[in-house]
Amino acid sequence: ARALEVTVAGQQEQSARIERLRHKLGQGITHLIPDATVNGDPESGPTHRLPNIAHVTFPGCEGDAMLMLLDAQGVAVSTGSACAAGVPQPSHVLLAMGFDEVAARGSLRFSLGHTTTEADIDHVLAVLPAVHERARAASVVRGASGGSLPPCRAESILRWPQREPLRLATTSRESIWRSAAIPSRTDRVLVAVA
């Protein structure tokens, strides 16, 4: 019961701190990547939006590619809600809100919490431009290839740090990315094109 009392007593202060961090993140993203759009009500405050969620659309990028590249930099994001994790389709919520399929696929959710620090936001903003550039380049290659990627052999996929081959019954890179579970920070997936 004491933990609940402490949490409730500091809730307004904590919400305001997290909201300031979310605002810094949103401002930083749009400064570094001018065509990115921070979605949601631009007004702050409990009657306008949650203090801990920054939802951003990156035109010309696949959210899955950005997710993997950010994860490699120690940044955890999501391409959809927790209840839709692992679903290789654009968010039905974003589609219902009027996003087209391409924009919905290029959107990420940044969730901040009580442990998020200003240094965490600075790290995201430091790595984001290079991640965005790589994801956009990958999307251009994908678009130039008619929406599909060239095949690669499943035996060229390795799990790090164990270096054990993943057992995948597919031969296309797109299917491998869609079939493989999203790795944790200590279980990276390396892809070598054969």
Phi and psi in degrees as GROMACS dihedral restraints (atoms count N, CA, C in turn):
[ dihedral_restraints ]
;  ai    aj    ak    al  type     phi  dphi    fc
    3     4     5     6     1   -65.6    20    10
    4     5     6     7     1   -39.5    20    10
    6     7     8     9     1   -60.5    20    10
    7     8     9    10     1   -40.6    20    10
    9    10    11    12     1   -64.1    20    10
   10    11    12    13     1   -42.6    20    10
   12    13    14    15     1   -60.5    20    10
   13    14    15    16     1   -44.6    20    10
   15    16    17    18     1   -63.7    20    10
   16    17    18    19     1   -43.3    20    10
   18    19    20    21     1   -63.2    20    10
   19    20    21    22     1   -47.7    20    10
   21    22    23    24     1   -64.6    20    10
   22    23    24    25     1   -39.5    20    10
   24    25    26    27     1   -62.4    20    10
   25    26    27    28     1   -34.1    20    10
   27    28    29    30     1  -100.3    20    10
   28    29    30    31     1     7.2    20    10
   30    31    32    33     1   -62.6    20    10
   31    32    33    34     1   -46.2    20    10
   33    34    35    36     1   -64.8    20    10
   34    35    36    37     1   -43.3    20    10
   36    37    38    39     1   -63.3    20    10
   37    38    39    40     1   -44.4    20    10
   39    40    41    42     1   -65.3    20    10
   40    41    42    43     1   -42.0    20    10
   42    43    44    45     1   -61.8    20    10
   43    44    45    46     1   -41.7    20    10
   45    46    47    48     1   -65.1    20    10
   46    47    48    49     1   -40.8    20    10
   48    49    50    51     1   -62.9    20    10
   49    50    51    52     1   -46.2    20    10
   51    52    53    54     1   -66.2    20    10
   52    53    54    55     1   -38.6    20    10
   54    55    56    57     1   -62.8    20    10
   55    56    57    58     1   -39.4    20    10
   57    58    59    60     1   -62.5    20    10
   58    59    60    61     1   -41.0    20    10
   60    61    62    63     1   -65.4    20    10
   61    62    63    64     1   -42.6    20    10
   63    64    65    66     1   -61.9    20    10
   64    65    66    67     1   -41.2    20    10
   66    67    68    69     1   -63.1    20    10
   67    68    69    70     1   -44.0    20    10
   69    70    71    72     1   -60.5    20    10
   70    71    72    73     1   -42.3    20    10
   72    73    74    75     1   -61.7    20    10
   73    74    75    76     1   -49.4    20    10
   75    76    77    78     1   -60.9    20    10
   76    77    78    79     1   -45.7    20    10
   78    79    80    81     1   -63.3    20    10
   79    80    81    82     1   -41.4    20    10
   81    82    83    84     1   -64.7    20    10
   82    83    84    85     1   -41.9    20    10
   84    85    86    87     1   -62.3    20    10
   85    86    87    88     1   -48.1    20    10
   87    88    89    90     1   -70.8    20    10
   88    89    90    91     1   -24.2    20    10
   90    91    92    93     1   -72.4    20    10
   91    92    93    94     1   -43.8    20    10
   93    94    95    96     1   -77.2    20    10
   94    95    96    97     1   -33.9    20    10
   96    97    98    99     1  -129.9    20    10
   97    98    99   100     1    85.1    20    10
   99   100   101   102     1   -57.2    20    10
  100   101   102   103     1   -27.8    20    10
  102   103   104   105     1   -85.8    20    10
  103   104   105   106     1    -2.5    20    10
  105   106   107   108     1   -71.4    20    10
  106   107   108   109     1   147.5    20    10
  108   109   110   111     1  -123.0    20    10
  109   110   111   112     1   123.6    20    10
  111   112   113   114     1   -84.3    20    10
  112   113   114   115     1   116.7    20    10
  114   115   116   117     1   -85.1    20    10
  115   116   117   118     1   156.1    20    10
  117   118   119   120     1   107.2    20    10
  118   119   120   121     1   178.2    20    10
  120   121   122   123     1   -64.0    20    10
  121   122   123   124     1   125.9    20    10
  123   124   125   126     1   -70.4    20    10
  124   125   126   127     1   -17.2    20    10
  126   127   128   129     1   -78.2    20    10
  127   128   129   130     1   141.8    20    10
  129   130   131   132     1   -91.5    20    10
  130   131   132   133     1   168.7    20    10
  132   133   134   135     1   113.8    20    10
  133   134   135   136     1   156.3    20    10
  135   136   137   138     1   -64.2    20    10
  136   137   138   139     1   -19.8    20    10
  138   139   140   141     1   -89.2    20    10
  139   140   141   142     1    -3.3    20    10
  141   142   143   144     1  -112.6    20    10
  142   143   144   145     1   -40.3    20    10
  144   145   146   147     1  -165.7    20    10
  145   146   147   148     1   163.3    20    10
  147   148   149   150     1   -71.6    20    10
  148   149   150   151     1   142.6    20    10
  150   151   152   153     1   -73.6    20    10
  151   152   153   154     1   -17.8    20    10
  153   154   155   156     1  -107.3    20    10
  154   155   156   157     1     4.5    20    10
  156   157   158   159     1  -117.5    20    10
  157   158   159   160     1   126.6    20    10
  159   160   161   162     1  -117.3    20    10
  160   161   162   163     1   116.5    20    10
  162   163   164   165     1  -109.0    20    10
  163   164   165   166     1   122.2    20    10
  165   166   167   168     1  -129.8    20    10
  166   167   168   169     1   136.3    20    10
  168   169   170   171     1  -103.9    20    10
  169   170   171   172     1   130.6    20    10
  171   172   173   174     1  -113.5    20    10
  172   173   174   175     1    94.5    20    10
  174   175   176   177     1   -57.5    20    10
  175   176   177   178     1   139.2    20    10
  177   178   179   180     1    82.8    20    10
  178   179   180   181     1     5.8    20    10
  180   181   182   183     1  -124.9    20    10
  181   182   183   184     1   146.7    20    10
  183   184   185   186     1   -86.3    20    10
  184   185   186   187     1   128.6    20    10
  186   187   188   189     1   -58.5    20    10
  187   188   189   190     1   -37.9    20    10
  189   190   191   192     1   -61.4    20    10
  190   191   192   193     1   -40.4    20    10
  192   193   194   195     1   -65.2    20    10
  193   194   195   196     1   -44.1    20    10
  195   196   197   198     1   -64.8    20    10
  196   197   198   199     1   -39.6    20    10
  198   199   200   201     1   -57.8    20    10
  199   200   201   202     1   -48.8    20    10
  201   202   203   204     1   -65.6    20    10
  202   203   204   205     1   -41.8    20    10
  204   205   206   207     1   -67.9    20    10
  205   206   207   208     1   -39.6    20    10
  207   208   209   210     1   -67.4    20    10
  208   209   210   211     1   -39.6    20    10
  210   211   212   213     1   -59.1    20    10
  211   212   213   214     1   -39.4    20    10
  213   214   215   216     1   -63.8    20    10
  214   215   216   217     1   -20.7    20    10
  216   217   218   219     1   -98.6    20    10
  217   218   219   220     1     8.4    20    10
  219   220   221   222     1    83.3    20    10
  220   221   222   223     1    19.4    20    10
  222   223   224   225     1  -112.7    20    10
  223   224   225   226     1   122.3    20    10
  225   226   227   228     1   -97.0    20    10
  226   227   228   229     1   123.9    20    10
  228   229   230   231     1  -135.2    20    10
  229   230   231   232     1   177.5    20    10
  231   232   233   234     1  -135.9    20    10
  232   233   234   235     1   150.1    20    10
  234   235   236   237     1   -96.7    20    10
  235   236   237   238     1    -4.8    20    10
  237   238   239   240     1  -164.6    20    10
  238   239   240   241     1  -169.9    20    10
  240   241   242   243     1   -74.8    20    10
  241   242   243   244     1   159.5    20    10
  243   244   245   246     1   -60.1    20    10
  244   245   246   247     1   -33.0    20    10
  246   247   248   249     1   -74.0    20    10
  247   248   249   250     1   -11.2    20    10
  249   250   251   252     1  -112.0    20    10
  250   251   252   253     1    16.6    20    10
  252   253   254   255     1   -59.1    20    10
  253   254   255   256     1   134.4    20    10
  255   256   257   258     1    84.5    20    10
  256   257   258   259     1    -0.3    20    10
  258   259   260   261     1   -88.0    20    10
  259   260   261   262     1   118.6    20    10
  261   262   263   264     1   -83.0    20    10
  262   263   264   265     1    42.0    20    10
  264   265   266   267     1  -130.3    20    10
  265   266   267   268     1   154.5    20    10
  267   268   269   270     1   -63.8    20    10
  268   269   270   271     1   154.8    20    10
  270   271   272   273     1   -60.3    20    10
  271   272   273   274     1   127.0    20    10
  273   274   275   276     1   -65.3    20    10
  274   275   276   277     1   -27.4    20    10
  276   277   278   279     1   -67.9    20    10
  277   278   279   280     1   -46.3    20    10
  279   280   281   282     1   -64.1    20    10
  280   281   282   283     1   -39.6    20    10
  282   283   284   285     1   -62.7    20    10
  283   284   285   286     1   -42.0    20    10
  285   286   287   288     1   -66.0    20    10
  286   287   288   289     1   -26.6    20    10
  288   289   290   291     1   -81.2    20    10
  289   290   291   292     1    -3.1    20    10
  291   292   293   294     1   103.6    20    10
  292   293   294   295     1     1.6    20    10
  294   295   296   297     1   -69.1    20    10
  295   296   297   298     1   142.6    20    10
  297   298   299   300     1   -80.0    20    10
  298   299   300   301     1   168.9    20    10
  300   301   302   303     1   -60.6    20    10
  301   302   303   304     1   -38.9    20    10
  303   304   305   306     1   -65.0    20    10
  304   305   306   307     1   -46.2    20    10
  306   307   308   309     1   -64.0    20    10
  307   308   309   310     1   -40.1    20    10
  309   310   311   312     1   -63.3    20    10
  310   311   312   313     1   -37.2    20    10
  312   313   314   315     1   -73.0    20    10
  313   314   315   316     1   -19.0    20    10
  315   316   317   318     1  -101.0    20    10
  316   317   318   319     1    22.9    20    10
  318   319   320   321     1  -110.4    20    10
  319   320   321   322     1   145.1    20    10
  321   322   323   324     1  -128.9    20    10
  322   323   324   325     1   149.7    20    10
  324   325   326   327     1  -111.0    20    10
  325   326   327   328     1   122.5    20    10
  327   328   329   330     1  -101.1    20    10
  328   329   330   331     1   118.2    20    10
  330   331   332   333     1  -108.7    20    10
  331   332   333   334     1   123.5    20    10
  333   334   335   336     1  -101.7    20    10
  334   335   336   337     1   154.3    20    10
  336   337   338   339     1  -140.3    20    10
  337   338   339   340     1  -173.6    20    10
  339   340   341   342     1   -66.1    20    10
  340   341   342   343     1   -18.6    20    10
  342   343   344   345     1   -94.1    20    10
  343   344   345   346     1    -5.5    20    10
  345   346   347   348     1   -68.4    20    10
  346   347   348   349     1   133.6    20    10
  348   349   350   351     1  -117.2    20    10
  349   350   351   352     1   168.7    20    10
  351   352   353   354     1   -62.7    20    10
  352   353   354   355     1   -35.0    20    10
  354   355   356   357     1   -62.2    20    10
  355   356   357   358     1   -35.4    20    10
  357   358   359   360     1   -62.9    20    10
  358   359   360   361     1   -44.6    20    10
  360   361   362   363     1   -64.4    20    10
  361   362   363   364     1   -43.0    20    10
  363   364   365   366     1   -59.5    20    10
  364   365   366   367     1   -38.8    20    10
  366   367   368   369     1   -65.2    20    10
  367   368   369   370     1   -45.3    20    10
  369   370   371   372     1   -57.3    20    10
  370   371   372   373     1   -47.5    20    10
  372   373   374   375     1   -67.8    20    10
  373   374   375   376     1   -27.9    20    10
  375   376   377   378     1   -72.8    20    10
  376   377   378   379     1   -38.0    20    10
  378   379   380   381     1   -91.9    20    10
  379   380   381   382     1   -19.0    20    10
  381   382   383   384     1   -61.4    20    10
  382   383   384   385     1   -42.9    20    10
  384   385   386   387     1   -58.4    20    10
  385   386   387   388     1   -43.4    20    10
  387   388   389   390     1   -68.1    20    10
  388   389   390   391     1   -39.0    20    10
  390   391   392   393     1   -62.3    20    10
  391   392   393   394     1   -46.4    20    10
  393   394   395   396     1   -60.3    20    10
  394   395   396   397     1   -44.4    20    10
  396   397   398   399     1   -61.1    20    10
  397   398   399   400     1   -44.6    20    10
  399   400   401   402     1   -66.2    20    10
  400   401   402   403     1   -41.5    20    10
  402   403   404   405     1   -66.8    20    10
  403   404   405   406     1   -39.7    20    10
  405   406   407   408     1   -65.6    20    10
  406   407   408   409     1   -42.5    20    10
  408   409   410   411     1   -61.5    20    10
  409   410   411   412     1   -40.4    20    10
  411   412   413   414     1   -64.7    20    10
  412   413   414   415     1   -37.8    20    10
  414   415   416   417     1   -67.0    20    10
  415   416   417   418     1   -36.2    20    10
  417   418   419   420     1   -64.4    20    10
  418   419   420   421     1   -44.6    20    10
  420   421   422   423     1   -62.0    20    10
  421   422   423   424     1   -43.9    20    10
  423   424   425   426     1   -62.3    20    10
  424   425   426   427     1   -43.9    20    10
  426   427   428   429     1   -64.1    20    10
  427   428   429   430     1   -38.2    20    10
  429   430   431   432     1   -68.7    20    10
  430   431   432   433     1   -23.5    20    10
  432   433   434   435     1   -93.4    20    10
  433   434   435   436     1    13.8    20    10
  435   436   437   438     1    80.3    20    10
  436   437   438   439     1    19.5    20    10
  438   439   440   441     1    93.4    20    10
  439   440   441   442     1    -4.4    20    10
  441   442   443   444     1  -125.4    20    10
  442   443   444   445     1   154.9    20    10
  444   445   446   447     1  -101.0    20    10
  445   446   447   448     1   154.8    20    10
  447   448   449   450     1   -63.3    20    10
  448   449   450   451     1   153.4    20    10
  450   451   452   453     1   -70.1    20    10
  451   452   453   454     1   154.5    20    10
  453   454   455   456     1  -140.0    20    10
  454   455   456   457     1   158.6    20    10
  456   457   458   459     1   -81.2    20    10
  457   458   459   460     1   139.3    20    10
  459   460   461   462     1   -61.1    20    10
  460   461   462   463     1   -30.5    20    10
  462   463   464   465     1   -71.1    20    10
  463   464   465   466     1    -7.3    20    10
  465   466   467   468     1   -87.7    20    10
  466   467   468   469     1     0.7    20    10
  468   469   470   471     1   -95.2    20    10
  469   470   471   472     1   124.2    20    10
  471   472   473   474     1  -122.9    20    10
  472   473   474   475     1   149.3    20    10
  474   475   476   477     1   -99.1    20    10
  475   476   477   478     1   129.7    20    10
  477   478   479   480     1  -110.2    20    10
  478   479   480   481     1   140.6    20    10
  480   481   482   483     1   -91.0    20    10
  481   482   483   484     1    -5.6    20    10
  483   484   485   486     1   -72.2    20    10
  484   485   486   487     1   -22.0    20    10
  486   487   488   489     1    59.5    20    10
  487   488   489   490     1    34.8    20    10
  489   490   491   492     1   -93.7    20    10
  490   491   492   493     1   137.1    20    10
  492   493   494   495     1   -63.8    20    10
  493   494   495   496     1   139.9    20    10
  495   496   497   498     1   -76.2    20    10
  496   497   498   499     1   142.5    20    10
  498   499   500   501     1   -92.0    20    10
  499   500   501   502     1    93.3    20    10
  501   502   503   504     1  -120.9    20    10
  502   503   504   505     1   135.6    20    10
  504   505   506   507     1   -98.8    20    10
  505   506   507   508     1    53.0    20    10
  507   508   509   510     1  -147.9    20    10
  508   509   510   511     1   159.7    20    10
  510   511   512   513     1  -123.4    20    10
  511   512   513   514     1     1.8    20    10
  513   514   515   516     1  -105.7    20    10
  514   515   516   517     1   140.4    20    10
  516   517   518   519     1   -58.7    20    10
  517   518   519   520     1   -41.2    20    10
  519   520   521   522     1   -61.1    20    10
  520   521   522   523     1   -43.5    20    10
  522   523   524   525     1   -65.7    20    10
  523   524   525   526     1   -36.1    20    10
  525   526   527   528     1   -63.5    20    10
  526   527   528   529     1   -46.9    20    10
  528   529   530   531     1   -63.0    20    10
  529   530   531   532     1   -37.9    20    10
  531   532   533   534     1   -73.4    20    10
  532   533   534   535     1   -31.4    20    10
  534   535   536   537     1   -84.5    20    10
  535   536   537   538     1   -33.0    20    10
  537   538   539   540     1   -73.4    20    10
  538   539   540   541     1   140.2    20    10
  540   541   542   543     1   -66.7    20    10
  541   542   543   544     1   147.7    20    10
  543   544   545   546     1   -66.7    20    10
  544   545   546   547     1   124.7    20    10
  546   547   548   549     1   -73.2    20    10
  547   548   549   550     1   155.6    20    10
  549   550   551   552     1   -82.2    20    10
  550   551   552   553     1   175.9    20    10
  552   553   554   555     1   -63.5    20    10
  553   554   555   556     1   -23.9    20    10
  555   556   557   558     1   -99.2    20    10
  556   557   558   559     1     5.1    20    10
  558   559   560   561     1  -134.4    20    10
  559   560   561   562     1    67.2    20    10
  561   562   563   564     1   -73.6    20    10
  562   563   564   565     1   148.8    20    10
  564   565   566   567     1  -107.3    20    10
  565   566   567   568     1   124.7    20    10
  567   568   569   570     1  -106.0    20    10
  568   569   570   571     1   137.9    20    10
  570   571   572   573     1  -120.7    20    10
  571   572   573   574     1   127.6    20    10
  573   574   575   576     1  -120.3    20    10
  574   575   576   577     1   123.1    20    10
  576   577   578   579     1   -75.8    20    10
  577   578   579   580     1   128.6    20    10
